[in-house]
């Protein structure tokens, strides 16, 4: 399966939070590629980004 390209906006919507809150959580989690709502999250940072926002990991989603 190809890696889905996700933006900060995508993840914030999935987490049910506003963009500013998502950005702060991502920055606190060390996600350097999160600069604004339309920033693409680098594939290598996606799992950490999801964790920072309290979202299920790719593995958890696949096992449902």
NORLIN-V542553 format. One record per pair of residues at least 24 apart in sequence whose ideal C-beta (glycine too) atoms are under 6 Angstrom apart, sorted by the first residue. I is the first residue (numbers start at 0). J is the second residue. Records with the same first field share a line. If there is no record, write none. Layout:
I=J / J
This chain:
2=42
4=39
5=40
6=37 / 39
7=33 / 36 / 38
8=36
10=52
13=54
14=52 / 54
24=51 / 52
25=51
